[in-house]
Each structure stands twice: as structure tokens, then as C-alpha cells.
């Protein structure tokens, strides 16, 4: 499965305004909740519960908040870029700039893990991350991801 099979343009935020973890999750979750047809509050609750287990800030300026929701019909994804960076309690203690939000149905563990692994793998590519950080708009983001998606 490719990232763009799931990520919709409406869920791409190029200039996140949030300054802390909770408000960032709330901001990133808005379009994803709308697309997935779930309540924003429920999505934020699930994502923050997962964060309490351990930060999804994996280091290198990357955060992948994710969770599973009972009754969700299909997986949904969001992307966000924080130009100034946010303290996302990353493993390396550095600010986080690139965010992929992933929410999957409760019973789709395999797909959930497969997509998380794919996102993690492509984000190890430094030139790819640099292109994302320099993207001007959501169309640029989608084109950059499409190029990388095709390479894998």
C-alpha cells in the first residue's frame, strides 16, 4: 500500500501553528476526523492516550501520532509541517517538524504496522525530508511523497 492511497490533499497542513504537543494533535486531527467521519474529540482522545504510552516523536524531526478506533470503516492519514518545530517529546529531545498522523480500524493491526513501517522507512531518506521541509504548499507535499512512494 502506498501512502497516497490513504493521504488526501485536504488532510495536508503545510503550516501548523501549534506550539505544543496537545494543540498540534488537535490541529492535525481536524481534517482527518472530518475525512474519516469520526468525532474530532474521539480522535484526539485516542491519539493522546497513545502518546501517554510513549511519545510517537521518533527523532530526526519526525512525529507519527497514531491510533486505532473501534468502528472506523477505513484507515485515514494526515500530514503536517511545523516550520518552527514543536516539542513533541521526541526520543532525541529535538523539535519535531514533520508529522504523519495515522488512524486505523481497531481490527487492522497488520495494515496499521505495515503503513507505520513504510512511513518510517521513507523518512530515513534525508533528501526526502529536506524536500518536505522546503515544500511551499500541499500540492508540493503530495508530489514529493508521490515521487518517494514510486521509488519504494
Steps between C-alpha positions, in 0.01 A plus 500: 500500500627843405468805725301690238245216495399638839619861531257754355590858406244636749697335784830670412586803716809683378525756779403358838456781753504296821772553757447190717422131461130504598406795279701352213311170526172695509596706193623199302193292595237748369510415129568129568193471726286669234629268223463188719151598614588484869483755777800727541488454878509120471796509262695739725421284804628182330817672374579657838441166677757347266742788574471425873637150433808656343564785262454437129769763442755261353783752472661663200224761495225241440178421685253228408200531732280197444219297646219253441130580521219252547237527229723693258425380147837561338838643583562872476815706496609858546823686436626814666803723483609721787752753370611607849484153652311372803618330817342161432700324773711333230751231583786732402356798692504719188204693349269311265414646159350221285183321614308207356177422688361151451171360626383149419203277584547310825533161331758592233826454688692360201409789272565750780852363558574473127415865440693616808803306375469652152482854639797436729702352214453788255567757774850356545579657163654840588455662154130401513461662844679812374262526203199470733637772729542733202162431339294811430151348494295182530539423129880503543471268800286251307739507201804444725328208674386359162860499370622320812201262500584396143865432592403243765 
